[in-house]
Amino acid sequence: MIKYYEILQVDSSISNNDLRARMMVIADQFHPNSPKNNSNSFDEFINSFVAFDILLNPTYCLIIRRIERSQSIGVKLELLYNEISILENAEKESRHKAETLAKGSLEDFKELYKPDFLMNFLRMLFRFGT
């Protein structure tokens, strides 16, 4: 199974805003239209985006945790076929999305995926009734 958190070099408790901020740093380094890119940039960008896109989805995060928990108690991966299939399909979709985004500009990517601090602040206020 792909280690999504390791690819992005983040902790599993990372918030969506911090995850988005981390992806902005990675995009600055590896997006094909970034001035900082190198020969491995395209593959690094694609792999990082796939991990990012998967981790943004709370359902996929639950599946990842279930698989990790099951592996830690010795459940065979064959018994987790449905969960693994869901993640494999999500990875294919994310890879296609990443390849499309890699063809666009770095600025467009950043605008689309930037951290939404205002929206999260409003959600927090609404949640706590302040």
Buried (B, 14 or more C-beta within 10 A) or exposed (E): EBEBBEBBEBEEEBEEBEBBBBBBEBBBBBBBBBEEBEEEBBEBBBBBBBBBBBBBEEEBBEBBEEBEEBEEEEEEEEEBEEBBEBBEEBBEEBBEBBEEBBEEEBEEBBEEBEBEEEEBEEEEEEEEEE
